[in-house]
Amino acid sequence: MDSTDLAAVWLTLKLATVVTLLLLTFMGDALRDALDPRKADK
């Protein structure tokens, strides 16, 4: 593996990590909103 392959691997891992964390954050917010007993029904 040369340096460009290694850079591509790290970039892919970093992007996958960011996307995963964003998805987990948005899913957590949606779950909290759906199950919040104090939320008024509109």
C-alpha distance matrix in Angstrom:
0.0 3.7 6.7 8.0 5.9 6.7 10.1 10.7 10.3 12.7 14.9 15.3 16.3 18.6 20.3 20.8 22.4 24.6 25.7 26.5 28.5 30.4 31.3 32.5 34.5 36.2 36.8 38.4 40.6 41.7 42.5 44.5 46.4 47.2 48.5 50.2 53.8 55.0 53.8 56.8 56.7 56.9
3.7 0.0 3.8 5.6 5.5 6.4 8.8 10.2 11.0 12.7 14.5 15.7 17.0 18.7 20.3 21.5 23.0 24.8 26.2 27.3 29.1 30.8 32.0 33.4 35.1 36.7 37.8 39.3 41.2 42.5 43.6 45.3 47.1 48.2 49.6 51.0 54.7 55.7 54.4 57.4 57.4 57.4
6.7 3.8 0.0 3.8 5.4 5.0 6.1 8.6 9.8 10.6 12.1 14.2 15.4 16.4 18.2 19.9 21.1 22.5 24.2 25.6 27.0 28.6 30.2 31.6 33.0 34.7 36.0 37.4 39.1 40.6 41.8 43.4 45.1 46.4 47.8 49.0 52.7 53.5 52.3 55.2 55.4 55.4
8.0 5.6 3.8 0.0 3.8 5.4 5.0 6.2 8.6 9.9 10.4 12.2 14.3 15.3 16.3 18.2 19.9 21.0 22.3 24.1 25.8 26.9 28.4 30.2 31.5 32.9 34.3 36.0 37.5 38.8 40.3 41.9 43.4 44.7 46.3 47.6 51.4 52.1 50.6 53.4 53.5 53.2
5.9 5.5 5.4 3.8 0.0 3.8 5.4 5.1 6.3 8.8 9.9 10.6 12.4 14.3 15.4 16.5 18.4 20.1 21.1 22.5 24.5 25.9 26.9 28.6 30.4 31.7 32.7 34.5 36.3 37.4 38.6 40.5 42.1 43.1 44.7 46.2 49.9 50.9 49.5 52.4 52.3 52.2
6.7 6.4 5.0 5.4 3.8 0.0 3.8 5.4 5.1 6.3 8.6 9.9 10.7 12.4 14.3 15.4 16.6 18.5 20.1 21.1 22.7 24.5 25.8 27.1 28.8 30.5 31.6 33.0 34.9 36.3 37.3 39.0 40.8 42.0 43.3 44.7 48.4 49.3 48.1 51.1 51.3 51.4
10.1 8.8 6.1 5.0 5.4 3.8 0.0 3.8 5.4 5.2 6.1 8.5 9.9 10.5 12.2 14.1 15.3 16.5 18.2 19.9 21.2 22.6 24.3 25.8 27.0 28.7 30.1 31.5 33.1 34.6 36.0 37.5 39.1 40.5 42.0 43.1 46.9 47.6 46.3 49.2 49.4 49.3
10.7 10.2 8.6 6.2 5.1 5.4 3.8 0.0 3.8 5.5 5.1 6.1 8.6 9.9 10.5 12.1 14.2 15.4 16.4 18.1 20.0 21.1 22.3 24.2 25.7 27.0 28.2 30.1 31.7 32.8 34.2 36.0 37.5 38.6 40.3 41.7 45.4 46.3 44.8 47.6 47.5 47.4
10.3 11.0 9.8 8.6 6.3 5.1 5.4 3.8 0.0 3.8 5.5 5.2 6.2 8.6 10.0 10.6 12.3 14.4 15.4 16.4 18.4 20.1 21.1 22.5 24.4 25.9 26.8 28.4 30.4 31.6 32.6 34.5 36.2 37.2 38.6 40.2 43.8 44.9 43.6 46.6 46.6 46.7
12.7 12.7 10.6 9.9 8.8 6.3 5.2 5.5 3.8 0.0 3.8 5.4 5.1 6.1 8.5 9.8 10.5 12.3 14.2 15.2 16.5 18.4 19.9 21.1 22.5 24.4 25.6 26.9 28.7 30.3 31.4 32.8 34.7 36.0 37.3 38.5 42.2 43.1 41.9 45.0 45.2 45.4
14.9 14.5 12.1 10.4 9.9 8.6 6.1 5.1 5.5 3.8 0.0 3.8 5.5 5.1 6.1 8.5 9.9 10.6 12.2 14.1 15.5 16.6 18.3 20.0 21.2 22.6 24.2 25.7 27.2 28.6 30.1 31.6 33.1 34.5 36.1 37.3 41.0 41.7 40.3 43.1 43.3 43.3
15.3 15.7 14.2 12.2 10.6 9.9 8.5 6.1 5.2 5.4 3.8 0.0 3.8 5.5 5.2 6.0 8.5 10.0 10.5 12.1 14.2 15.4 16.4 18.2 19.9 21.2 22.2 24.1 25.8 26.9 28.2 30.1 31.6 32.6 34.3 35.7 39.5 40.5 39.0 41.8 41.7 41.7
16.3 17.0 15.4 14.3 12.4 10.7 9.9 8.6 6.2 5.1 5.5 3.8 0.0 3.8 5.5 5.1 6.1 8.7 10.0 10.4 12.3 14.3 15.3 16.4 18.3 20.1 20.9 22.3 24.4 25.7 26.6 28.3 30.2 31.3 32.6 34.0 37.7 38.8 37.6 40.6 40.8 41.1
18.6 18.7 16.4 15.3 14.3 12.4 10.5 9.9 8.6 6.1 5.1 5.5 3.8 0.0 3.8 5.5 5.1 6.3 8.7 9.9 10.7 12.4 14.3 15.5 16.6 18.5 20.0 21.1 22.7 24.5 25.7 27.0 28.8 30.3 31.6 32.7 36.4 37.1 35.9 38.9 39.3 39.5
20.3 20.3 18.2 16.3 15.4 14.3 12.2 10.5 10.0 8.5 6.1 5.2 5.5 3.8 0.0 3.8 5.4 5.1 6.1 8.5 9.9 10.6 12.2 14.2 15.4 16.6 18.2 19.9 21.2 22.5 24.1 25.7 27.1 28.5 30.2 31.4 35.1 35.9 34.3 37.1 37.2 37.2
20.8 21.5 19.9 18.2 16.5 15.4 14.1 12.1 10.6 9.8 8.5 6.0 5.1 5.5 3.8 0.0 3.8 5.5 5.2 6.0 8.6 10.0 10.5 12.2 14.2 15.4 16.3 18.1 20.0 21.0 22.2 24.1 25.7 26.7 28.2 29.8 33.5 34.6 33.2 36.1 36.0 36.3
22.4 23.0 21.1 19.9 18.4 16.6 15.3 14.2 12.3 10.5 9.9 8.5 6.1 5.1 5.4 3.8 0.0 3.8 5.5 5.1 6.2 8.6 9.9 10.6 12.2 14.3 15.3 16.4 18.4 20.0 20.9 22.4 24.3 25.6 26.8 28.0 31.7 32.7 31.6 34.7 35.0 35.5
24.6 24.8 22.5 21.0 20.1 18.5 16.5 15.4 14.4 12.3 10.6 10.0 8.7 6.3 5.1 5.5 3.8 0.0 3.8 5.5 5.2 6.2 8.6 10.0 10.6 12.4 14.2 15.3 16.6 18.4 19.9 21.1 22.6 24.3 25.8 26.7 30.5 31.1 29.8 32.7 33.1 33.3
25.7 26.2 24.2 22.3 21.1 20.1 18.2 16.4 15.4 14.2 12.2 10.5 10.0 8.7 6.1 5.2 5.5 3.8 0.0 3.8 5.5 5.2 6.1 8.6 9.9 10.6 12.1 14.1 15.4 16.5 18.1 19.9 21.1 22.4 24.2 25.5 29.3 30.1 28.5 31.3 31.2 31.3
26.5 27.3 25.6 24.1 22.5 21.1 19.9 18.1 16.4 15.2 14.1 12.1 10.4 9.9 8.5 6.0 5.1 5.5 3.8 0.0 3.8 5.5 5.2 6.2 8.6 10.0 10.5 12.1 14.3 15.3 16.2 18.1 19.9 20.9 22.3 23.8 27.5 28.7 27.4 30.4 30.4 31.0
28.5 29.1 27.0 25.8 24.5 22.7 21.2 20.0 18.4 16.5 15.5 14.2 12.3 10.7 9.9 8.6 6.2 5.2 5.5 3.8 0.0 3.8 5.5 5.1 6.1 8.7 9.8 10.4 12.3 14.2 15.2 16.3 18.3 19.8 21.0 22.0 25.7 26.6 25.5 28.7 29.1 29.8
30.4 30.8 28.6 26.9 25.9 24.5 22.6 21.1 20.1 18.4 16.6 15.4 14.3 12.4 10.6 10.0 8.6 6.2 5.2 5.5 3.8 0.0 3.8 5.5 5.1 6.2 8.5 9.8 10.6 12.3 14.1 15.3 16.5 18.3 20.0 20.9 24.7 25.3 23.7 26.6 26.9 27.2
31.3 32.0 30.2 28.4 26.9 25.8 24.3 22.3 21.1 19.9 18.3 16.4 15.3 14.3 12.2 10.5 9.9 8.6 6.1 5.2 5.5 3.8 0.0 3.8 5.4 5.2 6.0 8.4 9.9 10.5 12.0 14.1 15.3 16.3 18.1 19.6 23.4 24.5 22.8 25.6 25.5 25.9
32.5 33.4 31.6 30.2 28.6 27.1 25.8 24.2 22.5 21.1 20.0 18.2 16.4 15.5 14.2 12.2 10.6 10.0 8.6 6.2 5.1 5.5 3.8 0.0 3.8 5.6 5.1 6.0 8.6 9.8 10.3 12.0 14.1 15.1 16.2 17.7 21.4 22.7 21.5 24.7 24.9 25.8
34.5 35.1 33.0 31.5 30.4 28.8 27.0 25.7 24.4 22.5 21.2 19.9 18.3 16.6 15.4 14.2 12.2 10.6 9.9 8.6 6.1 5.1 5.4 3.8 0.0 3.8 5.5 5.1 6.2 8.7 9.9 10.6 12.3 14.2 15.4 16.1 19.9 20.6 19.4 22.6 23.2 23.9
36.2 36.7 34.7 32.9 31.7 30.5 28.7 27.0 25.9 24.4 22.6 21.2 20.1 18.5 16.6 15.4 14.3 12.4 10.6 10.0 8.7 6.2 5.2 5.6 3.8 0.0 3.8 5.4 5.1 6.2 8.6 9.8 10.5 12.2 14.3 15.2 19.0 19.7 17.9 20.7 20.8 21.2
36.8 37.8 36.0 34.3 32.7 31.6 30.1 28.2 26.8 25.6 24.2 22.2 20.9 20.0 18.2 16.3 15.3 14.2 12.1 10.5 9.8 8.5 6.0 5.1 5.5 3.8 0.0 3.8 5.4 5.1 6.1 8.5 9.8 10.4 12.2 14.0 17.6 19.0 17.5 20.3 20.2 21.0
38.4 39.3 37.4 36.0 34.5 33.0 31.5 30.1 28.4 26.9 25.7 24.1 22.3 21.1 19.9 18.1 16.4 15.3 14.1 12.1 10.4 9.8 8.4 6.0 5.1 5.4 3.8 0.0 3.8 5.4 5.1 6.1 8.5 9.8 10.5 11.7 15.4 16.7 15.8 19.1 19.5 20.9
40.6 41.2 39.1 37.5 36.3 34.9 33.1 31.7 30.4 28.7 27.2 25.8 24.4 22.7 21.2 20.0 18.4 16.6 15.4 14.3 12.3 10.6 9.9 8.6 6.2 5.1 5.4 3.8 0.0 3.8 5.5 5.1 6.1 8.6 10.0 10.3 14.1 14.7 13.2 16.4 17.0 18.0
41.7 42.5 40.6 38.8 37.4 36.3 34.6 32.8 31.6 30.3 28.6 26.9 25.7 24.5 22.5 21.0 20.0 18.4 16.5 15.3 14.2 12.3 10.5 9.8 8.7 6.2 5.1 5.4 3.8 0.0 3.8 5.5 5.1 6.1 8.6 9.9 13.5 14.7 12.7 15.3 15.1 16.0
42.5 43.6 41.8 40.3 38.6 37.3 36.0 34.2 32.6 31.4 30.1 28.2 26.6 25.7 24.1 22.2 20.9 19.9 18.1 16.2 15.2 14.1 12.0 10.3 9.9 8.6 6.1 5.1 5.5 3.8 0.0 3.8 5.4 5.1 6.1 8.3 11.8 13.7 12.5 15.5 15.4 17.1
44.5 45.3 43.4 41.9 40.5 39.0 37.5 36.0 34.5 32.8 31.6 30.1 28.3 27.0 25.7 24.1 22.4 21.1 19.9 18.1 16.3 15.3 14.1 12.0 10.6 9.8 8.5 6.1 5.1 5.5 3.8 0.0 3.8 5.5 5.3 5.7 9.4 10.8 10.0 13.5 14.3 16.2
46.4 47.1 45.1 43.4 42.1 40.8 39.1 37.5 36.2 34.7 33.1 31.6 30.2 28.8 27.1 25.7 24.3 22.6 21.1 19.9 18.3 16.5 15.3 14.1 12.3 10.5 9.8 8.5 6.1 5.1 5.4 3.8 0.0 3.8 5.6 5.4 8.9 9.7 7.7 10.6 11.1 12.6
47.2 48.2 46.4 44.7 43.1 42.0 40.5 38.6 37.2 36.0 34.5 32.6 31.3 30.3 28.5 26.7 25.6 24.3 22.4 20.9 19.8 18.3 16.3 15.1 14.2 12.2 10.4 9.8 8.6 6.1 5.1 5.5 3.8 0.0 3.8 5.9 8.6 10.6 8.7 11.1 10.5 12.4
48.5 49.6 47.8 46.3 44.7 43.3 42.0 40.3 38.6 37.3 36.1 34.3 32.6 31.6 30.2 28.2 26.8 25.8 24.2 22.3 21.0 20.0 18.1 16.2 15.4 14.3 12.2 10.5 10.0 8.6 6.1 5.3 5.6 3.8 0.0 3.8 6.1 9.0 8.5 11.4 11.5 14.3
50.2 51.0 49.0 47.6 46.2 44.7 43.1 41.7 40.2 38.5 37.3 35.7 34.0 32.7 31.4 29.8 28.0 26.7 25.5 23.8 22.0 20.9 19.6 17.7 16.1 15.2 14.0 11.7 10.3 9.9 8.3 5.7 5.4 5.9 3.8 0.0 3.8 5.5 5.6 9.0 10.4 13.2
53.8 54.7 52.7 51.4 49.9 48.4 46.9 45.4 43.8 42.2 41.0 39.5 37.7 36.4 35.1 33.5 31.7 30.5 29.3 27.5 25.7 24.7 23.4 21.4 19.9 19.0 17.6 15.4 14.1 13.5 11.8 9.4 8.9 8.6 6.1 3.8 0.0 3.8 5.5 8.0 9.6 13.1
55.0 55.7 53.5 52.1 50.9 49.3 47.6 46.3 44.9 43.1 41.7 40.5 38.8 37.1 35.9 34.6 32.7 31.1 30.1 28.7 26.6 25.3 24.5 22.7 20.6 19.7 19.0 16.7 14.7 14.7 13.7 10.8 9.7 10.6 9.0 5.5 3.8 0.0 3.8 6.3 9.2 12.3
53.8 54.4 52.3 50.6 49.5 48.1 46.3 44.8 43.6 41.9 40.3 39.0 37.6 35.9 34.3 33.2 31.6 29.8 28.5 27.4 25.5 23.7 22.8 21.5 19.4 17.9 17.5 15.8 13.2 12.7 12.5 10.0 7.7 8.7 8.5 5.6 5.5 3.8 0.0 3.8 6.4 9.0
56.8 57.4 55.2 53.4 52.4 51.1 49.2 47.6 46.6 45.0 43.1 41.8 40.6 38.9 37.1 36.1 34.7 32.7 31.3 30.4 28.7 26.6 25.6 24.7 22.6 20.7 20.3 19.1 16.4 15.3 15.5 13.5 10.6 11.1 11.4 9.0 8.0 6.3 3.8 0.0 3.8 6.2
56.7 57.4 55.4 53.5 52.3 51.3 49.4 47.5 46.6 45.2 43.3 41.7 40.8 39.3 37.2 36.0 35.0 33.1 31.2 30.4 29.1 26.9 25.5 24.9 23.2 20.8 20.2 19.5 17.0 15.1 15.4 14.3 11.1 10.5 11.5 10.4 9.6 9.2 6.4 3.8 0.0 3.8
56.9 57.4 55.4 53.2 52.2 51.4 49.3 47.4 46.7 45.4 43.3 41.7 41.1 39.5 37.2 36.3 35.5 33.3 31.3 31.0 29.8 27.2 25.9 25.8 23.9 21.2 21.0 20.9 18.0 16.0 17.1 16.2 12.6 12.4 14.3 13.2 13.1 12.3 9.0 6.2 3.8 0.0
